[in-house]
Amino acid sequence: MPYSSSLSDQEWEILEPLLLEFLPPKKRTRPPEWTKREILDGILYQLKNGCNWEDLPKDLPPYSTVYWHYKQWREAGVIEKLMNILHGQVREQVKKNRSGQR
């Protein structure tokens, strides 16, 4: 069952290509157990609810996995880049909507 912080399919369609573009290259050692979407859902759950990482629900990836990815992505600037791109897209849409109303 998804949480209120879980990404919808439509949101994931927007985020997935951006995330893959900004993620630092990673040496493949073994196939991942968790998808990027599941990891991002774990990060969003923690950020929205403000719980301890250890208190993530058990149907999300393990907190150590979610936290490790969060830390790596934050240090690489991935989260900030995503926020900047998404903010810019929203601003453009608002501009377009306002100019269409006049």
Secondary structure, DSSP 8 states (H G I E B T S, - for coil): ---TTS--HHHHHHHHHHHHHHS-----SS--SS-HHHHHHHHHHHHHH---GGGS-TTSS-HHHHHHHHHHHHHTTHHHHHHHHHHHHHHHHHHHHHHHH-
